[in-house]
Amino acid sequence: MIDASGPRVLKGHGTQNDFVVLPDPDGTVWPEDRLDAALVRRLCDRQGGLGADGVLRVVPSAHVPDAAGVLGDALADCTWFMDHRNADGSHAEMCGNGIRLYLHVLVAEGLLDEEQARAGVLVGTRGGPRRVGVGTDGYWVDMGAARPLGRGEAVVAGHTYPGTGVSMGNPHLVCLTDVAVESFDLTRAPGVDPALFPEGVNVELVNVLSAAEGPSGTTAHVRLRVSERGVGETRSCGTGACAAAWAALEAGGRSAGTVTVDVPGGRLAVEVTPTTTVLSGPAVVVSTGTLTREWLG
Ligand SMILES: N[C@@H](CCC[C@H](N)C(=O)O)C(=O)O
């Protein structure tokens, strides 16, 4: 008999950026020393584990030791905390695809009222509080204002591409290029200047397909591929989509607009203003179950 009495687990994705989700509603299931980097790597292993780009622990902010430090006065307003790990076990400050899936799981697991989710709730992250909600077409999250980090370069297969550093809570280097993004070899992480990005960086290669002025402002359409810090190439990156949208608008001298972002795993929408960056897109739970004792050991 298989002993499947281990902790509850869900697998899901947002535009095919996939996550193992671990509910921890009272903070006792997955304390930091249990969910260590080695276990995260095993969970994310596509042969020996469930396979994913990252892990999301669904835990109340009150049970996360470093939540008070990152959330400050907002701690009391953030009942829930998105404890995100990359596939290599490292923590990331923010995850745009993950936080939409996180809200979906909160509601699906009965941890949050659907009405509240529709109105929007603040969720704690290591990048600060983020408002996230259910929209007409999927889920949305306001990342706040994009923060420029200066100019940089990425080296891919021996070629150098200039880029713009952008923080969405986590760091990005967005390289707008005329070289078709499909043609890049991202099996190895692009080279970057470690002095500019001491904590590492997510690198986006972006083609601007169109940009136009209309009655409701600037609209643009971009296509991106991404090599994520702590993961490698993924089929989508929500914060990367926001950074790319901001950089595409900025390159055209605009600080606001609506950008459609095509990624290998689907399509995202980003609304940029000088003070907000709202990402919208889908979130899907693929399966629910438990971890087995034989795998946990
Ligand atoms: N895929 C995520 C970003 C996950 C974190 C990133 N790898 C980092 O280390 O900053 C997204 O959808 O934003």
The ligand as a Gaussian input file, in Angstrom:
#p B3LYP/6-31G(d) Opt

LIG

0 1
 N        8.283000      33.632000     -12.786000
 C        8.086000      34.660000     -11.857000
 C        9.321000      35.255000     -11.222000
 C        9.956000      34.272000     -10.253000
 C       11.153000      34.826000      -9.504000
 C       12.373000      35.057000     -10.347000
 N       12.925000      33.844000     -10.870000
 C       13.424000      35.785000      -9.493000
 O       14.338000      35.139000      -8.964000
 O       13.311000      36.995000      -9.358000
 C        7.063000      35.689000     -12.301000
 O        6.063000      35.257000     -12.876000
 O        7.201000      36.870000     -12.005000

